[in-house]
């Protein structure tokens, strides 16, 4: 289901950004992507402003904050072409999906390609049939993997009352 990672070798940052943006633009800007054929994935939700001529969410799926500055995160960035297939195939056995109540009091949907250590996190936009990609990233350590497993179990066991009737579809 997942294509190979995007080869970012021997490219400078500008070349990497342009290559990755072509993929992002094709998957989310020039074509509409839907979760479960009903929830539109909006690349420019009201919560996201366009920065540096590219959607803010684009920067979140290719970079990681390092001391307050976003820097290209190659393990995350090279999997940009996995985001749409994960969304479209969220019911595949290679993906575990669950809802989690965040510290900012928002409920987010996690799509976790657990064997591939990659996650896509979505947030619904109000009461509309739209959502947006909050972020996606490569899970690069066991602590983060364990945290995902705990969140999955919390949702599966219905141990967090704040998640009662939270499902979007």
C-alpha positions in Angstrom: 0.0 0.0 0.0 2.8 2.4 0.8 5.0 3.5 -2.0 8.7 3.8 -1.4 10.0 6.8 0.4 10.9 9.9 -1.6 14.6 10.1 -2.3 15.9 13.3 -0.8 19.6 12.4 -1.2 21.9 14.9 -3.0 19.4 17.7 -2.9 19.6 21.1 -1.1 16.8 22.4 1.0 15.2 24.4 -1.8 15.2 21.4 -4.1 13.7 19.2 -1.3 11.0 21.7 -0.6 10.0 22.0 -4.2 10.0 18.2 -4.8 7.9 17.6 -1.7 5.5 20.5 -2.4 4.7 19.0 -5.8 3.5 15.8 -4.0 1.6 17.7 -1.4 0.0 20.0 -4.0 -1.0 17.0 -6.2 -2.5 15.0 -3.2 -4.3 17.8 -1.4 -4.5 21.1 -3.3 -5.2 20.1 -6.9 -7.4 17.2 -6.0 -9.8 16.6 -3.1 -9.0 13.9 -0.6 -11.7 12.4 1.6 -11.6 10.2 4.7 -14.1 7.4 4.4 -15.5 9.1 1.3 -17.2 11.8 3.4 -14.8 13.9 5.4 -13.0 16.4 3.2 -9.3 16.9 4.1 -8.9 20.6 3.7 -5.4 21.7 3.0 -6.2 25.4 3.8 -8.6 25.2 6.8 -9.6 28.3 8.7 -7.0 27.5 11.3 -4.2 27.4 8.8 -2.8 30.4 7.0 -0.6 30.3 3.9 3.1 31.0 4.8 6.0 31.5 2.4 3.7 30.8 -0.6 2.9 27.3 0.7 0.1 26.1 3.1 1.1 26.1 6.7 0.2 22.4 7.0 2.8 21.6 4.3 5.5 22.8 6.7 4.1 20.6 9.5 4.3 17.4 7.4 7.9 18.0 6.2 9.6 19.6 9.2 10.1 19.4 12.9 10.5 22.2 15.5 14.0 22.5 16.8 14.5 25.2 19.4 11.5 27.1 18.1 12.5 26.9 14.4 11.0 24.4 11.9 13.7 22.4 10.1 13.3 19.8 7.4 12.9 16.4 9.1 14.0 13.9 6.4 12.5 10.8 8.0 9.1 12.6 8.1 9.5 14.5 4.8 10.4 11.5 2.7 7.1 9.8 3.6 4.9 12.7 2.4 3.6 10.4 -0.3 2.3 8.1 2.4 -0.2 10.6 3.9 -2.9 10.3 1.3 -2.8 6.5 1.1 -3.1 6.2 4.8 -6.1 8.5 4.8 -7.8 6.7 2.0 -7.0 3.3 3.4 -7.5 4.0 7.1 -9.4 0.7 7.5 -6.6 -1.4 6.2 -5.2 -3.9 8.8 -1.8 -2.1 8.5 -3.3 1.0 10.0 -4.7 1.4 13.5 -6.9 4.4 14.0 -8.1 6.0 17.2 -9.3 9.2 18.7 -7.4 11.1 21.4 -8.3 14.0 23.6 -5.5 16.5 23.4 -4.1 18.8 26.1 -5.6 21.7 24.0 -9.1 20.2 24.6 -9.4 19.1 21.0 -10.2 15.6 19.8 -8.0 14.3 17.1 -8.0 11.3 14.9 -4.8 9.3 14.8 -4.0 7.1 11.8 -1.1 5.0 12.8 0.8 2.8 10.3 2.2 0.9 13.2 4.5 -1.5 11.4 6.0 1.4 9.4 6.3 3.7 12.4 4.4 6.5 10.7 1.4 8.5 11.8 -1.1 11.0 10.4 -3.1 13.1 12.8 -6.4 14.8 11.7 -8.6 17.3 13.3 -12.2 18.0 12.4 -13.2 21.5 11.5 -16.1 22.5 13.7 -19.4 20.7 12.8 -18.6 20.6 9.1 -17.8 17.5 7.1 -14.2 18.7 6.8 -11.0 18.2 8.6 -7.3 19.0 8.2 -4.0 17.3 8.6 -2.6 18.6 11.9 0.7 16.8 11.2 2.3 13.6 10.2 5.6 12.1 11.3 7.9 9.2 11.5 7.9 7.6 15.0 11.6 7.5 15.7 11.8 6.1 19.2 10.2 3.5 21.4 8.9 6.0 23.9 6.7 7.6 21.2 5.6 4.2 20.0 4.6 3.2 23.5 2.7 6.5 23.9 0.8 5.7 20.7 0.0 2.2 22.0 -1.3 3.7 25.3 -3.5 6.2 23.4 -4.9 3.4 21.2 -5.7 1.2 24.3 -7.3 4.1 26.1 -9.6 4.7 23.1 -10.2 1.0 22.6 -11.0 0.4 26.2 -13.2 3.5 26.4 -11.4 4.6 29.5 -11.5 8.3 28.6 -15.1 9.6 29.0 -14.2 12.7 27.0 -14.2 10.5 23.9 -17.7 9.3 24.3 -19.6 9.6 20.9 -16.6 11.4 19.4 -16.4 9.4 16.1 -16.7 11.4 12.9 -17.9 8.6 10.7 
